[in-house]
């Protein structure tokens, strides 16, 4: 029996400072997804964290402020409201990481709010297969914008796991956050 993995649209819920005034939020349309090409690359030995830039991370908490600069003195540009949301680190300081989200927006986030756990977002309704083969049995299907945990990738396929524990293989190009930047 094929299962369906819902999108949990809250993955894209963001609040702007103006929205905080009236308690409204907006849903960000994930298409087209932000590119991971043409990024300035820094080797691990030249970063404060000791990890290369760019790299993917995820949100550790369900509410994280994204600021216009790397300090608490800078205004809040966004409030990310989905634990596990994948983000691309494009720059860093000792305590701050400049991140790019699926929409291409960039903001500065404090290091403790980020996790090394790799997650991805389905760019469209995506079949999950029993093995990394287009002819393999479909074990589940995601909604567009479904948040999935990335297990590993090989030869254009990625093994993913849903929040409910369903596992399967999806085409790498159907997942934002799976491509090595």
Backbone torsions as a table, in degrees:
resi	resn	phi	psi	omega
1	UNK	NA	130.1	-178.7
2	UNK	-81.7	136.4	179.6
3	UNK	-102.9	159.4	179.1
4	UNK	-117.8	130.7	-179.8
5	UNK	-105.7	113.7	-177.9
6	UNK	-71.7	163.7	-173.8
7	UNK	-81.9	-27.1	-173.2
8	UNK	50.2	70.1	-175.2
9	UNK	-52.0	-15.1	177.3
10	UNK	-60.3	-14.9	177.8
11	UNK	-59.5	-23.8	-177.7
12	UNK	-112.9	13.4	179.3
13	UNK	-76.3	124.9	177.9
14	UNK	-132.4	147.4	174.2
15	UNK	-116.2	134.5	173.2
16	UNK	-93.9	162.7	178.4
17	UNK	-56.4	-38.0	179.3
18	UNK	-66.2	-38.0	-180.0
19	UNK	-66.3	-29.5	179.7
20	UNK	-62.2	-27.2	178.8
21	UNK	-65.8	-37.5	-176.2
22	UNK	-114.5	14.8	178.1
23	UNK	58.8	23.1	177.6
24	UNK	-96.4	156.4	174.8
25	UNK	-131.8	162.1	177.3
26	UNK	-125.0	151.7	177.5
27	UNK	-99.4	128.1	-178.6
28	UNK	-87.8	125.7	176.6
29	UNK	-72.5	122.3	-174.0
30	UNK	-79.7	-0.7	-176.7
31	UNK	-112.0	130.1	-2.9
32	UNK	-80.5	148.3	-179.6
33	UNK	-74.2	147.9	179.5
34	UNK	-60.7	141.0	179.6
35	UNK	-76.3	149.0	173.7
36	UNK	-108.2	12.4	177.8
37	UNK	-89.2	166.8	175.3
38	UNK	54.5	46.0	177.0
39	UNK	-105.3	148.6	174.1
40	UNK	-73.4	125.2	-175.6
41	UNK	-105.4	136.0	179.7
42	UNK	-128.3	130.5	-179.9
43	UNK	-71.5	157.4	-176.4
44	UNK	-58.1	-34.4	-178.1
45	UNK	-72.3	-5.3	-179.1
46	UNK	-114.8	12.6	179.5
47	UNK	-115.3	153.0	178.0
48	UNK	-61.4	-31.7	-177.4
49	UNK	-81.2	-21.4	-173.8
50	UNK	83.5	9.5	175.9
51	UNK	-115.3	151.5	-179.0
52	UNK	-70.1	156.9	175.4
53	UNK	-125.3	131.2	4.7
54	UNK	-82.3	160.0	174.8
55	UNK	-157.4	156.0	178.8
56	UNK	-91.1	143.2	174.1
57	UNK	-139.2	-176.6	175.3
58	UNK	-138.5	164.8	178.9
59	UNK	-76.3	134.7	179.9
60	UNK	-83.6	-23.9	-174.7
61	UNK	-124.9	165.9	-178.0
62	UNK	-83.5	-12.8	174.5
63	UNK	-136.9	118.1	-178.7
64	UNK	-136.5	128.8	177.8
65	UNK	-80.7	133.9	171.3
66	UNK	-107.7	121.6	-173.3
67	UNK	-105.6	164.9	-179.0
68	UNK	-77.5	-12.8	178.9
69	UNK	-154.5	172.9	-173.6
70	UNK	-85.9	58.1	171.9
71	UNK	-164.7	162.1	177.9
72	UNK	-73.4	-9.7	175.9
73	UNK	-76.7	-20.4	178.9
74	UNK	-78.3	145.9	-179.5
75	UNK	-65.9	154.9	175.9
76	UNK	-78.2	123.3	177.3
77	UNK	-88.8	-41.4	-177.5
78	UNK	-143.0	155.4	165.6
79	UNK	-120.5	110.8	177.7
80	UNK	-75.8	134.4	-172.1
81	UNK	-126.1	43.2	178.0
82	UNK	-150.8	109.5	175.6
83	UNK	-59.2	136.7	179.0
84	UNK	90.6	-5.4	-179.0
85	UNK	-58.9	124.8	179.2
86	UNK	-73.3	140.2	177.9
87	UNK	-136.8	152.4	178.8
88	UNK	-105.4	119.4	175.2
89	UNK	-77.1	124.8	-179.1
90	UNK	-113.4	-12.7	176.8
91	UNK	-162.5	161.9	178.8
92	UNK	-155.0	154.3	167.6
93	UNK	-121.4	-172.9	-179.1
94	UNK	-57.6	-45.9	-175.7
95	UNK	-111.5	-5.5	-174.2
96	UNK	-127.0	149.7	175.9
97	UNK	-127.2	129.2	173.6
98	UNK	-86.9	121.9	-174.8
99	UNK	-117.7	152.7	173.2
100	UNK	-117.4	131.5	178.7
101	UNK	-95.9	-179.5	-175.9
102	UNK	-60.4	-26.9	180.0
103	UNK	-82.8	-7.6	-179.0
104	UNK	93.6	-3.1	177.8
105	UNK	-73.3	145.6	179.3
106	UNK	-121.5	144.7	178.2
107	UNK	-154.9	163.1	177.4
108	UNK	-98.6	131.7	-177.8
109	UNK	-127.0	141.7	177.0
110	UNK	-67.5	140.1	-177.9
111	UNK	-51.1	-43.3	-177.8
112	UNK	-64.2	-15.7	-179.5
113	UNK	-83.8	-3.1	-175.9
114	UNK	-112.4	150.9	-179.3
115	UNK	-125.0	150.3	175.6
116	UNK	-80.2	-1.8	178.3
117	UNK	-65.8	126.9	-177.5
118	UNK	-88.0	125.3	174.6
119	UNK	-126.5	162.8	178.3
120	UNK	-138.0	162.7	175.7
121	UNK	-119.9	131.4	175.9
122	UNK	-71.3	125.0	-177.8
123	UNK	-76.3	-20.8	178.6
124	UNK	-153.0	175.2	173.2
125	UNK	-58.6	124.5	-169.3
126	UNK	-128.9	128.1	174.9
127	UNK	-74.9	140.1	172.2
128	UNK	-105.2	127.1	-175.0
129	UNK	-103.5	159.6	-178.4
130	UNK	-71.3	-21.5	176.5
131	UNK	-152.0	167.2	-176.0
132	UNK	-76.0	73.0	-177.7
133	UNK	-156.4	130.0	-178.5
134	UNK	-61.4	-21.7	-180.0
135	UNK	-91.7	-5.9	-179.2
136	UNK	-68.0	157.9	-179.7
137	UNK	-60.7	137.0	175.4
138	UNK	-80.9	119.6	-178.3
139	UNK	-97.6	-19.8	179.6
140	UNK	-164.1	167.6	175.1
141	UNK	-138.6	132.9	179.8
142	UNK	-92.0	158.5	164.2
143	UNK	-74.8	161.6	165.4
144	UNK	-63.0	142.0	177.3
145	UNK	78.1	9.7	177.3
146	UNK	-66.5	139.7	178.6
147	UNK	-95.2	125.8	-175.7
148	UNK	-130.4	151.3	175.7
149	UNK	-88.3	129.5	-179.1
150	UNK	-85.0	123.7	178.2
151	UNK	-92.0	-57.3	176.4
152	UNK	-167.7	164.3	178.8
153	UNK	-130.7	146.5	173.7
154	UNK	-160.8	137.6	174.8
155	UNK	49.4	44.1	175.2
156	UNK	83.8	3.7	178.5
157	UNK	-122.3	146.7	177.7
158	UNK	-127.5	134.9	173.8
159	UNK	-86.1	128.0	-176.7
160	UNK	-130.8	162.7	179.5
161	UNK	-136.4	133.8	179.3
162	UNK	-83.0	169.0	177.2
163	UNK	-61.3	-27.5	179.9
164	UNK	-86.4	-0.8	175.9
165	UNK	99.0	-2.3	178.2
166	UNK	-70.0	137.0	179.3
167	UNK	-118.9	151.1	175.8
168	UNK	-176.7	178.0	-179.5
169	UNK	-110.4	133.3	178.5
170	UNK	-126.6	153.9	175.7
171	UNK	-63.5	134.7	-176.8
172	UNK	-60.1	-37.5	-178.1
173	UNK	-70.3	-11.0	178.1
174	UNK	-89.3	1.4	-174.5
175	UNK	-125.5	123.0	174.9
176	UNK	-85.1	126.7	-179.4
177	UNK	109.7	-5.2	-177.8
178	UNK	-92.3	-29.3	-177.8
179	UNK	-72.2	136.3	175.4
180	UNK	-69.3	120.6	-178.7
181	UNK	-72.5	NA	NA
